[in-house]
Amino acid sequence: MEERIQNLPQARVIRLAEEVEYETGKVVRKPLTRNPCALITLLALDAGEGLDPHAVPGDALAHVLDGEAEIAVGGTVHWVTAGHAILIPANVSHSVRALTPVKMLLTVIKEHAQTQPAAGKTV
């Protein structure tokens, strides 16, 4: 059976923040899953690094595991620290700036592609 979540040990208790390492002057991404319905990624951003404004076609939950970041959502800047999270609505512009080295778990849930019902059937 294909693993739906990859790059993590299975059936073992882990600390997510220890599963991705900081690199000086970089944003490090460790993908855990990517499919048509979901994207889960661990991120490590060095202090001062960030993600430029962008939008994604799904609701995004950014859960800060370590450090402090400014996360701008639709023009409003939020201060997010370890243990806190922010829900970013689908298709809303957002950006991230690490105030300190910061690690986060990003989960994006996209709308599932609907299949067309068979002729004569209603949904």
Phi, psi and omega in degrees: 000136179287136177288131178277326174248125185242171175067019173225149176291141180269150175054041178215137177288131181226164170254112184305322182297339179271358183268000176217141184250148174288149170227133183305125176071019185228163167252119181256132179243133174237101181290136177254326174201149175208115177213177184300341184253339187210152175222125177232126184219138169269136180235143171230119181244128175291156179306133179089346178278167180192183176241124180297159179306133179200171176226153178234152183276047178189162175291136182241131175250114178259112182250113181281125182263331184204139175088196183223140179219155167260124178240114180267129179233116179055034177094351178257127181268132180241139175266119185237128182240171182310132180093351180251162181218163175221137178265124181252115182297152178305142174064017177258130180297137179209161178212164181227139172224123181282119177280326173229173170305134186223141174240141179213155173255121180251123178239122179244125177249120182259159176293132180289135178297122181281138174268149180284135178293153177297153180307133176086354180255147177248158180255000000 
